[in-house]
Amino acid sequence: MTRNQKNLAEKKLLLAVFSTEVFEGRIIRQERPICCGVEIDLLEAKLTFLAARIHNKDFTMLEPYCPLCGNKVRASYRVLS
């Protein structure tokens, strides 16, 4: 396995874990990242992670960079309960 393949596998695993929690969660819900009129493919985009503590629980928000303009799309979320 090449280093690139290993990095992609790690990124897929992190996305699987964090995406379910923040995009489909019951405590918080992160908005899907959109920039330049399109939803950003998190698997293809450069990502940063934002730690947030809500109701004494830690969450990791996903903040991608737009592949079209290069701007960072800040995590936008709402607390559900």
Contacts in CASP RR format, 6 or more apart in sequence:
PFRMAT RR
TARGET T0000
AUTHOR 0000-0000-0000
METHOD contacts of the structure
MODEL  1
MTRNQKNLAEKKLLLAVFSTEVFEGRIIRQERPICCGVEIDLLEAKLTFL
AARIHNKDFTMLEPYCPLCGNKVRASYRVLS
1 9 0 8 1.000
11 43 0 8 1.000
11 47 0 8 1.000
12 43 0 8 1.000
14 49 0 8 1.000
15 42 0 8 1.000
15 43 0 8 1.000
15 47 0 8 1.000
15 62 0 8 1.000
18 49 0 8 1.000
18 60 0 8 1.000
18 61 0 8 1.000
18 62 0 8 1.000
19 42 0 8 1.000
19 62 0 8 1.000
21 59 0 8 1.000
21 60 0 8 1.000
22 28 0 8 1.000
22 29 0 8 1.000
22 30 0 8 1.000
22 59 0 8 1.000
22 60 0 8 1.000
22 61 0 8 1.000
22 62 0 8 1.000
22 77 0 8 1.000
23 29 0 8 1.000
23 30 0 8 1.000
23 32 0 8 1.000
25 80 0 8 1.000
26 80 0 8 1.000
26 81 0 8 1.000
27 54 0 8 1.000
27 55 0 8 1.000
27 57 0 8 1.000
27 59 0 8 1.000
27 79 0 8 1.000
27 80 0 8 1.000
27 81 0 8 1.000
28 52 0 8 1.000
28 54 0 8 1.000
28 59 0 8 1.000
28 77 0 8 1.000
28 78 0 8 1.000
28 79 0 8 1.000
28 80 0 8 1.000
29 77 0 8 1.000
29 78 0 8 1.000
29 80 0 8 1.000
30 61 0 8 1.000
30 62 0 8 1.000
30 75 0 8 1.000
30 76 0 8 1.000
30 77 0 8 1.000
31 76 0 8 1.000
31 77 0 8 1.000
31 78 0 8 1.000
32 39 0 8 1.000
33 39 0 8 1.000
33 40 0 8 1.000
33 42 0 8 1.000
33 62 0 8 1.000
33 63 0 8 1.000
33 64 0 8 1.000
33 73 0 8 1.000
33 75 0 8 1.000
34 40 0 8 1.000
34 73 0 8 1.000
35 66 0 8 1.000
35 68 0 8 1.000
35 69 0 8 1.000
35 71 0 8 1.000
35 73 0 8 1.000
36 66 0 8 1.000
36 68 0 8 1.000
36 69 0 8 1.000
38 68 0 8 1.000
40 64 0 8 1.000
40 66 0 8 1.000
40 67 0 8 1.000
40 73 0 8 1.000
41 67 0 8 1.000
42 62 0 8 1.000
42 64 0 8 1.000
44 67 0 8 1.000
45 64 0 8 1.000
45 65 0 8 1.000
45 66 0 8 1.000
45 67 0 8 1.000
46 64 0 8 1.000
46 65 0 8 1.000
47 62 0 8 1.000
47 63 0 8 1.000
47 64 0 8 1.000
47 65 0 8 1.000
48 63 0 8 1.000
48 64 0 8 1.000
48 65 0 8 1.000
48 72 0 8 1.000
49 60 0 8 1.000
49 61 0 8 1.000
49 62 0 8 1.000
49 63 0 8 1.000
50 60 0 8 1.000
50 61 0 8 1.000
50 62 0 8 1.000
50 63 0 8 1.000
50 75 0 8 1.000
51 58 0 8 1.000
51 59 0 8 1.000
51 60 0 8 1.000
51 61 0 8 1.000
52 58 0 8 1.000
52 59 0 8 1.000
52 60 0 8 1.000
52 61 0 8 1.000
52 75 0 8 1.000
52 77 0 8 1.000
53 59 0 8 1.000
54 79 0 8 1.000
55 79 0 8 1.000
55 81 0 8 1.000
61 75 0 8 1.000
61 77 0 8 1.000
62 75 0 8 1.000
63 72 0 8 1.000
63 73 0 8 1.000
63 74 0 8 1.000
63 75 0 8 1.000
64 72 0 8 1.000
64 73 0 8 1.000
65 71 0 8 1.000
65 72 0 8 1.000
65 73 0 8 1.000
66 72 0 8 1.000
66 73 0 8 1.000
END
